Amino acid sequence: MVIQEKVPVYLKHTLRDLRVRIGLPQSDAAKMMGVTEPTLRRWEKDSSDLTMQQIWKISKIYSIPQDYIFFGSNDAFSEKLDKHKELV
């Protein structure tokens, strides 16, 4: 099922930060999300224009809990990001 309705989102870290933390090139991330690179660049500047389906893909690709996208960070997620950053 495809849900096209745009939803408000909150990301403490930008999509670019998340992509860079896992070492994913923009071209690969765009392909994984099923969008063009210009679209991904726009999202990385302003993530407020995303659909539910896009948010689901982002949460899977970047291993982000969907709760984080809607409600912001929590301590466990912040620790996970910090550990991942140390590995990269």
N, C-alpha and C positions, 0 to 999 in steps of 0.2 A: 504494500500500500504506500502510495506517495502522498505526503502531506506538504502542500506548497505554501501554507500560511506562514508568514514571517513571525518570528517570536522574539521577544526581548532577551538578550543574553548579557552575561557579565563574565568577563575573563580578567582575572587579576594579572595574568601574564598574557601577552599578545599571542596570537597564533604563530607569528614569526618566531617568538622566543621558544615556544614549544617545539616547533619544527627544527630549529637550530640545535636545541638541547639533545635531540635524538640523532642529529647529523643527517637529516633528510633534505636533499636538494629540493628547491621549489618546484622544479619540473616533475620530479617523482611524486611529491605530495599532491600536486594538481592532478596528475593521472590517477592516483589512488582515490581522490575525492570525486573524480569524474567531471572535473572542470578545467577550464583553460588557465594558463599561468596568469594572464591579466586579471581573471576573476579571483584567483588566490591572492594575488598582490593586493587587490582591493579589500578582500576580507582581512588580510594581515594588517591593513591600516585601520579598518573599522569593521569589527565583527558583529555589528548590531543588525546586519541585514541577512540573517541566516534562516533557513527553513528547518523544520524539525528533522527532516531526512539528512540535511547537511550536518546538523549538530550530532546526529547519531554517528555519521561517518567520521567526524572529527574525534569524537570520544573513542572510537575504536582505533583509529590510526595512531593517535597520540596517547592512548591508554589513560584517558581522562574520564573520571566519573561524570556522568551527565549532570549529577547534582552540582558539581563544581562549575559547570558552564552556566547554570541558572543562578546559583546562590553564592558563588565565590569559593575561596579556599577554605580548607580545614587543615588541622595540624598534620594528620596522617598523609594527606596529599602533598603538603609542603615538604615533608620529610622525604617522601618518595622522589620528588623533583630534585631536591638537594643531593640525594644519593646518586641519582642518574647523572646529574651535572658533574659529579666527581669522577664518574666513569668515562665521561666523554672527553 
